């Protein structure tokens, strides 16, 4: 009979002699020659006599007779008809091979699992042995220390007793010497024959004897001969002995640095780790906000919060946005509490930024978006997201992102003649904030606002930032507040033009009865000078005279001699950086008025001034007419 054994994941064939004779001799030779995993030899007759077996992961091989097996060869020899099944023997062989392979794979997996368990048991035994040895050494050290302390105490007690007895012995010797001297003195007086000398010396001697007799002799021992035998306090040794079978208190956990994108505006996900040989039942996570202006004496220290968990991670909620938190962890088991981990700093996600719509500018090719953080703590970077709007006003599903923007502004290249929805997110190590309010940008034309910080104190700006007013009432100089960016002599204001070279166009609505100046100027133009009177500004000036309306095109105080017959009501200004042109037009007549040929050393800004009370209204964000850049 053929037995199959599994040894180390390999299948070996062991041939043994059947107990009933040699009926299976030929069959054994044939099956041994076959591949045990399904050889292609002729095995139709042999497979009929095969017995199936199954291998379990936790039992030895178990043989089971086949349900539909044909009679054995011995039965054929007894006169019965030899019948063999001819139903696809190759398929049955493949099925048996697959079953064997499956059992072998299961046994291999189980053997690997047993090996892992074996290694784990070895590691646990080593740690427990080390733990036991450490406790044994601690107990011996404690007992040795108790012995040294007790021996030192006995030696000190012996020294005290000997010193007391020695002092008492000295006192007795002094007393005996004094008594002997007194006796000898009395005997000399008694033997004296001179009566006068006797009377002279007997009285002091008697007085000395009386005084000596008054002293009471203490004949008791000054110390006990027995030594104290106090009971040794071995409670700590007993505790140590009892703790041999108790797991040690865990060591301090190690709190992990904050992972990217592991926070929200009001929550933090905190993770920590512990040494593998520590047994822990629970953890306690402590946290508190870090306040920048907290006093150094700790009188107004923030309150600590704590949460108890079973795992080595925890999500802390109900926190402040864009706030820094200090966290530390302790581990607890039946023996005690571990020391606290080192403190770690985590950050919650920032609040959404706030887009400064009055400071956002655009042109047909780009847009400059400015925002403020809105957070007390600094953020790592910002992400600008934009999506294009379709012709029907619906938002497209495609969103582009500009990441790692370091400052609170971003210049974005865009497609001409489109509309975009733009939002901003603030990003720190905890993750990105929510979106800011969406800002709509159109690239039909150049768009800007008037900069209120540059306006002369006599100028007032409308709420939308496109109209300026010069009132009739003159303000006293004492009521005017000037700074380095404010126009001080010319009643003027600058516009915030996007710093992009190319073509820009805007229009200004004017009045016949208003004297005005319209043009461009560098950002650092002289604020105590009139527009057009220096080499850092170019402007068109309207002057009212008793006889006519006079127009000048000023730069460095010089103007060509031009006469305009039709007063413009709407003045168009076309700025072409590439060609170095600054042109003015009468929009209603589509009439060219004048063009400056300029070589701009840097970016310029629109400028507007009023020489008498009146108003100017700026129209921008409009498409430039075809004649503006011919």
C-alpha positions as CSV (number, residue, x, y, z in Angstrom):
1,X,0.0,0.0,0.0
2,X,1.2,3.5,-0.8
3,X,1.3,6.0,2.1
4,X,1.8,9.7,1.6
5,X,3.5,11.8,4.2
6,X,3.9,15.5,4.4
7,X,7.4,16.5,5.5
8,X,8.4,20.2,5.4
9,X,6.0,20.9,2.6
10,X,7.4,18.1,0.3
11,X,5.4,15.0,-0.7
12,X,7.3,11.7,-0.3
13,X,6.2,8.2,-1.4
14,X,6.7,5.4,0.9
15,X,6.2,1.9,-0.4
16,X,5.1,-0.8,2.0
17,X,4.0,-4.4,1.6
18,X,0.3,-5.1,1.8
19,X,-0.7,-7.4,4.6
20,X,-2.6,-9.8,2.4
21,X,0.2,-10.7,0.0
22,X,1.7,-9.1,-3.1
23,X,-1.4,-8.2,-5.0
24,X,-0.4,-4.5,-5.1
25,X,3.2,-5.1,-6.2
26,X,2.7,-4.1,-9.8
27,X,0.4,-1.2,-8.9
28,X,3.0,0.2,-6.4
29,X,5.7,0.2,-9.0
30,X,3.5,2.0,-11.5
31,X,2.3,4.6,-9.1
32,X,5.8,5.2,-7.8
33,X,6.9,6.0,-11.3
34,X,4.2,8.5,-11.7
35,X,4.6,12.2,-10.7
36,X,2.9,12.4,-7.2
37,X,1.3,15.6,-8.4
38,X,-0.5,14.1,-11.4
39,X,1.7,12.3,-13.9
40,X,0.4,11.4,-17.3
41,X,1.1,7.6,-17.3
42,X,-1.5,5.0,-17.7
43,X,-3.3,4.8,-14.4
44,X,-6.8,3.9,-15.2
45,X,-6.7,0.5,-13.6
46,X,-4.5,1.8,-10.8
47,X,-6.8,4.7,-9.9
48,X,-9.7,2.4,-9.4
49,X,-7.9,0.8,-6.5
50,X,-6.7,4.1,-5.1
51,X,-8.0,5.3,-1.8
52,X,-8.5,9.0,-1.2
53,X,-7.1,10.7,1.8
54,X,-7.2,14.2,3.3
55,X,-4.6,16.1,5.3
56,X,-5.7,18.3,8.1
57,X,-3.6,21.1,9.6
58,X,-3.9,19.6,13.1
59,X,-4.4,15.9,12.4
60,X,-2.3,13.2,10.7
61,X,-3.3,11.9,7.3
62,X,-6.7,10.3,7.3
63,X,-7.6,7.8,4.6
64,X,-11.2,7.6,3.3
65,X,-12.5,5.1,0.8
66,X,-13.7,6.5,-2.5
67,X,-17.4,6.5,-2.8
68,X,-17.5,5.1,-6.3
69,X,-14.4,2.9,-6.5
70,X,-14.4,-0.3,-8.5
71,X,-13.7,-3.7,-7.1
72,X,-10.2,-4.5,-6.0
73,X,-7.9,-6.8,-7.9
74,X,-8.4,-9.4,-5.2
75,X,-12.1,-9.5,-5.9
76,X,-11.4,-10.2,-9.6
77,X,-9.2,-13.2,-8.6
78,X,-12.1,-14.6,-6.6
79,X,-14.0,-15.1,-9.8
80,X,-15.9,-11.8,-9.9
81,X,-15.9,-9.7,-13.1
82,X,-13.1,-7.2,-13.3
83,X,-14.9,-3.9,-14.0
84,X,-13.1,-0.6,-14.4
85,X,-14.6,2.8,-14.9
86,X,-13.4,4.5,-18.0
87,X,-15.0,8.0,-17.2
88,X,-12.2,10.6,-17.9
89,X,-9.3,9.4,-15.7
90,X,-7.2,12.5,-16.5
91,X,-9.8,14.8,-15.0
92,X,-10.0,12.7,-11.8
93,X,-6.2,12.7,-11.6
94,X,-6.1,16.5,-12.0
95,X,-8.8,16.9,-9.3
96,X,-6.8,14.7,-6.9
97,X,-3.6,16.7,-7.7
98,X,-5.4,20.0,-7.0
99,X,-6.7,18.7,-3.7
100,X,-3.2,17.6,-2.7
101,X,-1.7,20.9,-3.6
102,X,-4.4,22.7,-1.6
103,X,-3.6,20.6,1.5
104,X,0.1,21.1,1.0
105,X,-0.4,24.9,0.9
106,X,-2.6,24.8,4.0
107,X,0.1,22.8,5.8
108,X,2.8,25.2,4.8
109,X,0.8,28.2,6.0
110,X,0.1,26.4,9.3
111,X,3.8,25.5,9.7
112,X,4.7,29.2,9.1
113,X,2.1,30.2,11.7
114,X,3.5,27.7,14.2
115,X,7.0,29.1,13.5
116,X,5.8,32.6,14.3
117,X,4.2,31.4,17.5
118,X,7.4,29.6,18.4
119,X,9.4,32.8,17.9
120,X,6.9,34.8,19.9
121,X,7.0,32.3,22.8
122,X,10.8,32.5,22.7
123,X,10.7,36.3,22.8
124,X,8.2,36.4,25.6
125,X,10.2,33.8,27.6
126,X,13.4,35.9,27.2
127,X,11.6,39.0,28.4
128,X,10.0,37.2,31.3
129,X,13.4,35.7,32.3
130,X,15.1,39.0,32.1
131,X,12.3,40.5,34.2
132,X,12.6,37.8,36.8
133,X,16.4,38.2,37.0
134,X,16.0,41.9,37.4
135,X,13.6,41.4,40.3
136,X,15.9,38.8,41.9
137,X,18.8,41.3,41.7
138,X,16.7,44.0,43.2
139,X,15.6,41.8,46.1
140,X,19.2,40.8,46.8
141,X,20.3,44.4,46.6
142,X,17.6,45.5,49.0
143,X,18.4,42.7,51.5
144,X,22.1,43.6,51.4
145,X,21.2,47.2,52.0
146,X,19.0,46.2,55.0
147,X,21.9,44.1,56.4
148,X,24.4,47.0,56.1
149,X,22.0,49.4,57.8
150,X,21.3,46.9,60.6
151,X,25.0,46.1,61.1
152,X,25.8,49.8,61.2
153,X,23.1,50.4,63.8
154,X,24.4,47.6,66.0
155,X,27.9,49.0,65.8
156,X,26.7,52.4,66.8
157,X,24.7,51.0,69.7
158,X,27.8,49.0,70.9
159,X,29.9,52.1,70.7
160,X,27.4,54.2,72.8
161,X,27.2,51.5,75.5
162,X,31.0,51.2,75.8
163,X,31.4,54.9,76.0
164,X,28.8,55.2,78.8
165,X,30.4,52.4,80.8
166,X,33.9,53.9,80.4
167,X,32.7,57.3,81.6
168,X,31.0,55.7,84.6
169,X,34.2,53.8,85.3
170,X,36.2,57.1,85.2
171,X,33.8,58.7,87.6
172,X,34.2,55.8,90.1
173,X,37.9,56.1,89.9
174,X,37.8,59.8,90.7
175,X,35.5,59.2,93.7
176,X,37.8,56.5,95.1
177,X,40.9,58.7,94.7
178,X,39.0,61.5,96.6
179,X,38.0,59.1,99.4
180,X,41.5,57.8,99.7
181,X,43.0,61.2,100.0
182,X,40.4,62.3,102.6
183,X,41.1,59.1,104.7
184,X,44.8,59.8,104.6
185,X,44.3,63.4,105.6
186,X,42.1,62.3,108.6
187,X,44.8,59.8,109.7
188,X,47.5,62.4,109.6
189,X,45.4,64.8,111.7
190,X,44.6,62.0,114.2
191,X,48.3,61.1,114.6
192,X,49.3,64.8,115.2
193,X,50.7,65.4,118.8
194,X,50.6,69.1,118.6
195,X,47.2,70.2,120.0
196,X,47.3,73.6,118.3
197,X,48.0,72.0,114.9
198,X,45.3,69.4,115.6
199,X,42.7,72.0,116.4
200,X,43.8,74.0,113.4
201,X,43.4,71.2,110.9
202,X,40.6,69.1,112.4
203,X,37.9,71.5,111.6
204,X,38.5,71.8,107.8
205,X,38.9,68.0,107.7
206,X,35.6,67.5,109.5
207,X,33.9,69.9,107.1
208,X,35.4,68.0,104.1
209,X,34.2,64.7,105.5
210,X,30.7,66.1,106.0
211,X,30.5,67.5,102.5
212,X,31.8,64.2,101.0
213,X,29.2,62.3,103.1
214,X,26.4,64.4,101.7
215,X,27.1,63.2,98.1
216,X,25.0,60.1,97.2
217,X,26.8,57.4,95.3
218,X,25.0,56.1,92.2
219,X,26.1,52.5,91.9
220,X,23.7,51.6,89.1
221,X,24.9,50.9,85.5
222,X,24.6,53.8,83.1
223,X,23.5,51.6,80.3
224,X,21.7,48.3,79.7
225,X,23.8,45.3,78.9
226,X,21.2,44.0,76.4
227,X,21.0,45.1,72.8
228,X,17.8,46.3,71.2
229,X,16.4,43.8,68.6
230,X,13.9,45.7,66.5
231,X,12.0,43.9,63.9
232,X,13.4,44.4,60.4
233,X,11.0,46.3,58.1
234,X,11.0,44.1,55.0
235,X,7.7,45.3,53.6
236,X,9.3,46.7,50.5
237,X,11.1,43.3,50.0
238,X,7.8,41.6,50.3
239,X,6.3,44.0,47.8
240,X,9.1,43.2,45.5
241,X,8.7,39.5,46.0
242,X,5.0,39.8,45.3
243,X,5.7,41.8,42.2
244,X,7.8,39.1,40.6
245,X,4.6,37.6,39.2
246,X,3.2,41.0,38.2
247,X,4.0,42.8,35.0
248,X,6.1,45.9,35.4
249,X,4.7,49.4,35.0
250,X,5.0,50.5,31.4
251,X,7.7,52.9,30.2
252,X,6.9,56.3,28.8
253,X,5.2,56.2,25.5
254,X,6.6,58.0,22.4
255,X,4.2,60.4,20.9
256,X,4.6,60.7,17.1
257,X,5.1,63.9,15.2
258,X,2.0,65.3,13.5
259,X,1.3,63.7,10.2
260,X,0.3,65.8,7.2
261,X,-3.5,66.1,6.6
262,X,-4.2,64.6,10.1
263,X,-6.5,67.4,11.4
264,X,-9.5,69.4,10.7
265,X,-10.5,72.9,11.9
266,X,-11.8,71.5,15.3
267,X,-10.0,68.1,15.6
268,X,-6.6,66.4,15.7
269,X,-5.7,62.8,15.1
270,X,-2.8,61.9,17.4
271,X,-0.7,58.7,17.3
272,X,1.9,57.3,19.6
273,X,3.9,54.1,20.1
274,X,5.2,52.0,23.0
275,X,8.0,49.5,23.5
276,X,7.0,46.1,22.4
277,X,7.6,44.4,25.8
278,X,5.3,46.7,27.7
279,X,1.9,45.5,28.8
280,X,-0.7,48.3,28.7
281,X,-4.4,48.4,29.6
282,X,-5.2,52.0,28.7
283,X,-3.7,55.3,27.7
284,X,-4.4,58.8,28.8
285,X,-3.9,61.6,26.3
286,X,-3.5,65.1,27.8
287,X,-3.6,68.3,25.7
288,X,-3.9,72.0,26.1
289,X,-3.7,75.0,23.7
290,X,-0.5,77.0,23.4
291,X,-1.2,80.7,24.0
292,X,1.3,83.1,22.5
293,X,0.5,85.9,25.0
294,X,0.3,83.6,28.1
295,X,2.2,85.1,31.1
296,X,5.5,83.5,32.1
297,X,4.4,83.0,35.7
298,X,1.7,80.6,34.6
299,X,-1.1,82.4,36.5
300,X,-3.4,82.3,33.4
301,X,-2.2,78.9,32.1
302,X,-4.7,77.2,29.7
303,X,-6.8,74.4,31.1
304,X,-5.6,70.9,30.5
305,X,-8.0,68.3,29.0
306,X,-7.6,64.6,28.9
307,X,-9.1,61.6,27.3
308,X,-8.7,57.9,28.1
309,X,-8.4,55.4,25.2
310,X,-7.4,51.7,24.6
311,X,-5.6,52.1,21.3
312,X,-2.4,53.9,20.4
313,X,-4.3,56.6,18.5
314,X,-7.0,59.1,19.3
315,X,-9.0,61.8,17.6
316,X,-9.4,64.9,19.8
317,X,-12.4,67.1,19.0
318,X,-13.9,70.5,20.0
319,X,-10.7,72.4,19.3
320,X,-10.0,75.9,18.0
321,X,-9.1,76.4,14.3
322,X,-5.5,77.1,13.4
323,X,-4.5,76.7,17.0
324,X,-1.3,75.1,18.3
325,X,-1.8,72.3,21.0
326,X,0.6,70.7,23.3
327,X,0.0,67.0,23.8
328,X,1.5,64.2,26.0
329,X,0.5,60.6,26.8
330,X,0.8,58.2,29.8
331,X,0.3,54.4,29.8
332,X,-1.4,52.5,32.6
333,X,-1.5,48.8,33.6
334,X,-2.3,46.9,36.8
335,X,1.1,47.8,38.3
336,X,1.0,51.5,37.8
337,X,1.2,54.5,35.5
338,X,4.1,55.2,33.2
339,X,6.0,58.5,33.1
340,X,4.6,61.0,30.7
341,X,5.9,61.1,27.1
342,X,7.7,64.1,25.8
343,X,5.3,66.9,24.8
344,X,4.5,67.3,21.1
345,X,3.0,70.2,19.2
346,X,0.1,69.7,16.9
347,X,-1.8,72.2,14.7
348,X,-5.5,72.3,13.8
349,X,-6.4,73.3,10.2
350,X,-6.6,77.0,9.6
351,X,-9.8,79.0,9.1
352,X,-10.6,79.8,5.4
353,X,-8.8,83.0,4.1
354,X,-10.8,86.1,3.3
355,X,-10.3,87.4,-0.3
356,X,-9.8,91.2,-0.5
357,X,-12.1,91.9,-3.3
358,X,-11.2,95.6,-3.4
359,X,-7.6,94.7,-4.0
360,X,-8.1,92.0,-6.7
361,X,-7.3,93.1,-10.2
362,X,-7.4,91.4,-13.6
363,X,-6.7,91.9,-17.3
364,X,-7.5,89.8,-20.4
365,X,-4.5,87.5,-19.7
366,X,-4.3,87.2,-15.9
367,X,-5.7,88.0,-12.5
368,X,-4.0,89.1,-9.3
369,X,-5.9,87.7,-6.3
370,X,-5.1,89.1,-2.8
371,X,-6.4,87.8,0.5
372,X,-5.8,87.9,4.2
373,X,-5.1,84.9,6.3
374,X,-7.8,85.4,8.9
375,X,-5.7,83.3,11.4
376,X,-3.7,84.4,14.4
377,X,-1.0,81.7,13.8
378,X,0.9,81.7,10.6
379,X,0.1,79.1,7.9
380,X,2.5,77.1,5.8
381,X,1.1,78.0,2.4
382,X,-2.0,78.7,0.4
383,X,-3.8,76.9,-2.4
384,X,-5.7,78.8,-5.1
385,X,-8.5,76.9,-6.8
386,X,-10.2,78.1,-10.0
387,X,-12.9,76.7,-12.3
388,X,-14.1,78.2,-15.6
389,X,-17.7,79.2,-16.1
390,X,-19.5,78.1,-19.2
391,X,-21.4,80.4,-21.6
392,X,-24.6,79.6,-19.8
393,X,-23.2,80.6,-16.5
394,X,-22.8,77.1,-15.1
395,X,-19.6,76.0,-13.4
396,X,-17.5,73.5,-15.2
397,X,-16.6,70.3,-13.3
398,X,-12.8,70.9,-13.8
399,X,-11.0,72.6,-11.0
400,X,-7.4,73.7,-11.3
401,X,-5.2,74.3,-8.3
402,X,-2.2,76.4,-7.7
403,X,-0.4,74.9,-4.6
404,X,2.3,76.1,-2.2
405,X,1.6,79.8,-2.6
406,X,3.8,81.4,0.1
407,X,2.3,84.8,0.4
408,X,-1.3,86.3,0.5
409,X,-1.4,87.0,-3.2
410,X,-1.2,85.1,-6.4
411,X,-0.9,86.1,-10.1
412,X,-2.8,83.6,-12.2
413,X,-2.5,83.3,-16.0
414,X,-6.0,82.9,-17.6
415,X,-7.7,82.6,-20.9
416,X,-9.0,85.8,-22.6
417,X,-12.7,86.4,-22.7
418,X,-13.6,83.9,-20.0
419,X,-15.1,84.0,-16.5
420,X,-13.7,82.1,-13.5
421,X,-14.7,81.2,-10.0
422,X,-11.7,81.5,-7.7
423,X,-11.3,80.5,-4.1
424,X,-8.4,80.1,-1.7
425,X,-7.5,77.6,1.0
426,X,-5.0,78.0,3.8
427,X,-2.7,75.0,4.5
428,X,-0.6,74.0,7.5
429,X,0.7,70.6,8.6
430,X,-2.8,69.6,9.8
431,X,-4.2,70.0,6.3
432,X,-6.1,72.5,4.1
433,X,-8.8,74.8,5.3
434,X,-12.2,75.1,3.8
435,X,-12.7,77.3,0.8
436,X,-12.9,81.0,1.1
437,X,-15.9,82.8,-0.4
438,X,-15.8,82.5,-4.2
439,X,-14.6,85.5,-6.2
440,X,-15.7,85.9,-9.8
441,X,-13.1,87.1,-12.3
442,X,-13.8,88.2,-15.9
443,X,-11.0,88.4,-18.4
444,X,-13.0,90.5,-20.9
445,X,-10.9,93.6,-20.0
446,X,-8.7,95.3,-17.4
447,X,-10.3,95.6,-14.0
448,X,-9.1,97.6,-11.0
449,X,-10.2,99.7,-8.0
450,X,-9.1,103.1,-6.8
451,X,-6.6,102.9,-3.9
452,X,-8.0,104.8,-1.0
453,X,-4.6,105.0,0.8
454,X,-3.3,107.2,-2.0
455,X,-6.2,109.7,-2.2
456,X,-5.8,113.3,-1.2
457,X,-7.7,114.1,2.0
458,X,-10.2,116.3,0.0
459,X,-11.2,113.4,-2.2
460,X,-14.0,111.0,-1.3
461,X,-14.4,107.6,-2.9
462,X,-17.7,105.8,-3.6
463,X,-18.5,102.6,-1.9
464,X,-17.9,100.5,-5.0
465,X,-14.4,102.2,-5.4
466,X,-15.0,103.5,-9.0
467,X,-16.1,107.2,-8.4
468,X,-14.2,110.1,-6.8
469,X,-15.7,113.3,-5.5
470,X,-14.1,116.7,-4.8
471,X,-16.5,118.7,-2.5
472,X,-17.0,122.5,-2.4
473,X,-15.9,122.8,1.2
474,X,-12.2,123.2,1.7
475,X,-10.7,121.4,4.6
476,X,-8.2,123.2,6.8
477,X,-4.7,122.0,6.6
478,X,-4.8,121.0,10.3
479,X,-7.7,118.6,9.5
480,X,-5.8,116.9,6.7
481,X,-4.0,113.6,7.4
482,X,-1.1,112.9,5.1
483,X,1.3,110.0,4.9
484,X,4.0,108.9,2.5
485,X,1.6,107.4,0.0
486,X,-1.0,110.2,0.0
487,X,-1.1,113.0,-2.6
488,X,-0.4,116.2,-0.8
489,X,-0.5,118.9,-3.5
490,X,-2.6,117.5,-6.3
491,X,-6.1,116.3,-5.4
492,X,-5.6,113.0,-7.0
493,X,-5.7,109.2,-6.4
494,X,-4.1,106.1,-8.0
495,X,-5.7,103.0,-9.4
496,X,-4.5,99.5,-8.6
497,X,-3.5,98.2,-12.0
498,X,-2.5,94.5,-12.3
499,X,1.4,94.2,-12.8
500,X,1.2,92.4,-16.1
501,X,2.8,93.7,-19.3
502,X,0.6,93.8,-22.3
503,X,-2.5,95.9,-23.3
504,X,-4.8,97.6,-20.8
505,X,-7.9,99.7,-21.5
506,X,-10.3,101.7,-19.3
507,X,-12.6,104.6,-19.7
508,X,-13.4,107.7,-17.5
509,X,-16.7,109.6,-17.4
510,X,-16.0,113.3,-17.2
511,X,-18.0,116.6,-17.0
512,X,-17.5,119.8,-19.0
513,X,-17.5,121.9,-15.9
514,X,-14.8,119.9,-14.1
515,X,-11.1,120.5,-14.4
516,X,-9.4,117.1,-14.3
517,X,-6.3,115.1,-14.9
518,X,-6.4,111.6,-16.3
519,X,-3.4,109.4,-17.1
520,X,-0.8,107.0,-15.6
521,X,2.0,107.3,-13.1
522,X,4.6,105.2,-11.4
523,X,3.7,104.0,-7.9
524,X,6.5,106.0,-6.4
525,X,5.6,109.2,-8.3
526,X,6.1,112.5,-6.4
527,X,3.1,112.9,-4.2
528,X,3.8,116.6,-3.6
529,X,3.7,117.4,-7.3
530,X,1.0,117.8,-9.9
531,X,0.2,114.9,-12.3
532,X,2.1,115.5,-15.5
533,X,4.5,118.0,-14.0
534,X,7.2,115.4,-13.4
535,X,8.9,112.7,-15.4
536,X,7.1,109.9,-13.5
537,X,3.5,110.7,-14.7
538,X,1.7,111.2,-17.9
539,X,-1.8,112.8,-18.1
540,X,-4.5,114.5,-20.1
541,X,-5.5,117.8,-18.4
542,X,-8.8,119.7,-18.9
543,X,-8.7,123.5,-18.1
544,X,-11.6,125.9,-18.1
545,X,-10.9,129.3,-19.5
546,X,-13.2,132.3,-20.0
547,X,-13.3,131.6,-23.7
548,X,-12.9,127.9,-24.3
549,X,-12.1,124.4,-23.0
550,X,-8.4,123.8,-23.1
551,X,-6.8,120.3,-23.2
552,X,-3.2,119.5,-22.4
553,X,-1.2,116.3,-22.6
554,X,1.4,116.7,-20.0
555,X,4.7,114.9,-19.2
556,X,7.5,116.6,-17.3
557,X,5.5,119.8,-17.5
558,X,5.6,119.9,-21.3
559,X,2.6,119.5,-23.6
560,X,2.2,119.6,-27.4
561,X,0.0,122.4,-28.9
562,X,-3.2,120.6,-29.6
563,X,-6.8,121.8,-30.0
564,X,-9.8,119.6,-29.4
565,X,-13.1,121.0,-30.8
566,X,-15.5,118.5,-29.3
567,X,-15.4,118.1,-25.6
568,X,-15.3,114.4,-24.7
569,X,-17.8,113.1,-22.2
570,X,-16.1,109.7,-21.9
571,X,-12.4,109.4,-22.3
572,X,-10.8,106.1,-23.2
573,X,-7.2,105.3,-22.0
574,X,-5.2,102.6,-23.8
575,X,-1.9,101.4,-22.3
576,X,0.3,99.3,-24.5
577,X,3.5,98.2,-22.7
578,X,4.9,96.3,-25.7
579,X,4.8,99.3,-28.0
580,X,5.4,101.9,-25.3
581,X,2.2,103.8,-26.1
582,X,-0.3,105.6,-23.9
583,X,-3.3,106.8,-26.0
584,X,-6.4,108.9,-25.2
585,X,-9.7,108.7,-27.1
586,X,-13.1,110.4,-27.3
587,X,-15.1,107.2,-26.9
588,X,-18.4,108.7,-28.2
589,X,-16.8,109.8,-31.5
590,X,-14.2,106.9,-31.6
591,X,-11.7,109.8,-32.0
592,X,-8.0,109.6,-31.3
593,X,-6.9,112.5,-29.1
594,X,-3.2,111.9,-28.4
595,X,-0.5,109.2,-27.9
596,X,2.5,109.4,-25.7
597,X,5.6,107.4,-26.9
598,X,7.0,106.1,-23.6
599,X,9.7,103.8,-22.4
600,X,8.3,102.6,-19.0
601,X,11.0,101.6,-16.6
602,X,8.5,99.7,-14.4
603,X,4.8,99.1,-14.1
604,X,2.5,102.2,-14.0
605,X,-0.9,102.7,-12.4
606,X,-3.9,104.7,-13.5
607,X,-4.1,108.2,-11.9
608,X,-7.0,110.6,-11.6
609,X,-7.0,114.2,-10.4
610,X,-9.5,117.0,-9.9
611,X,-8.4,120.7,-10.0
612,X,-11.8,122.0,-8.9
613,X,-14.9,120.5,-7.2
614,X,-16.5,117.8,-9.3
615,X,-16.5,114.1,-9.8
616,X,-14.9,111.4,-12.1
617,X,-16.2,107.9,-12.6
618,X,-14.0,105.0,-13.8
619,X,-15.4,102.3,-16.1
620,X,-13.2,99.2,-16.4
621,X,-13.5,95.5,-17.0
622,X,-14.8,96.4,-20.5
623,X,-13.5,95.0,-23.7
624,X,-11.1,97.4,-25.6
625,X,-12.5,98.7,-28.9
626,X,-10.8,97.8,-32.1
627,X,-9.4,101.3,-32.7
628,X,-7.7,101.5,-29.3
629,X,-4.6,99.5,-30.3
630,X,-4.3,100.1,-34.1
